[in-house]
Amino acid sequence: MFLNINAGKSNKAPSLMEAKFFRFLKIVGVGFKARAESEGRLLYLKLGYSHLVELAVPPAVRVFCFKNNVVCCTGSHKERVHQFAAAVRSCKPYEVYRHKGIMYIDEVTKKEGKRSKY
């Protein structure tokens, strides 16, 4: 059971084996969910609004959802992958004090400290 990676090459969107760049997003919050449909061409986000947020994925990017709260953006163009991941994140940026929103997996968030008198 070996797969031939080069068989059936076409000008379609890159598959997971051809993707070089990855960007993982974590959705944090009660009831916040993500769902990818149409072979990674549409992304539906449930972010606490009264409606679902629907995002059309660009042709050079593929989207996969692991569980309900982890979204993987992949592709062969680094700029387009990161640009789409930023567009997804801008739908509901992470709030430090409420601990809700969309954040990158490797992102470290810090609160602003108290100011001293001196």
Secondary structure in CASP SS format (residue, H / E / C, confidence):
PFRMAT SS
TARGET T0000
AUTHOR 0000-0000-0000
METHOD secondary structure of the structure
MODEL  1
M C 1.00
F C 1.00
L C 1.00
N C 1.00
I C 1.00
N C 1.00
A C 1.00
G C 1.00
K C 1.00
S C 1.00
N C 1.00
K C 1.00
A C 1.00
P C 1.00
S C 1.00
L C 1.00
M C 1.00
E C 1.00
A C 1.00
K C 1.00
F E 1.00
F E 1.00
R E 1.00
F E 1.00
L E 1.00
K E 1.00
I E 1.00
V E 1.00
G C 1.00
V C 1.00
G C 1.00
F C 1.00
K E 1.00
A E 1.00
R E 1.00
A E 1.00
E E 1.00
S C 1.00
E C 1.00
G C 1.00
R C 1.00
L E 1.00
L E 1.00
Y E 1.00
L E 1.00
K E 1.00
L C 1.00
G C 1.00
Y C 1.00
S C 1.00
H C 1.00
L C 1.00
V E 1.00
E E 1.00
L E 1.00
A E 1.00
V C 1.00
P C 1.00
P C 1.00
A C 1.00
V E 1.00
R E 1.00
V E 1.00
F E 1.00
C E 1.00
F E 1.00
K C 1.00
N C 1.00
N C 1.00
V E 1.00
V E 1.00
C E 1.00
C E 1.00
T E 1.00
G E 1.00
S C 1.00
H C 1.00
K H 1.00
E H 1.00
R H 1.00
V H 1.00
H H 1.00
Q H 1.00
F H 1.00
A H 1.00
A H 1.00
A H 1.00
V H 1.00
R H 1.00
S C 1.00
C C 1.00
K C 1.00
P E 1.00
Y C 1.00
E E 1.00
V C 1.00
Y C 1.00
R C 1.00
H C 1.00
K E 1.00
G E 1.00
I E 1.00
M E 1.00
Y E 1.00
I C 1.00
D C 1.00
E C 1.00
V C 1.00
T C 1.00
K C 1.00
K C 1.00
E C 1.00
G C 1.00
K C 1.00
R C 1.00
S C 1.00
K C 1.00
Y C 1.00
END
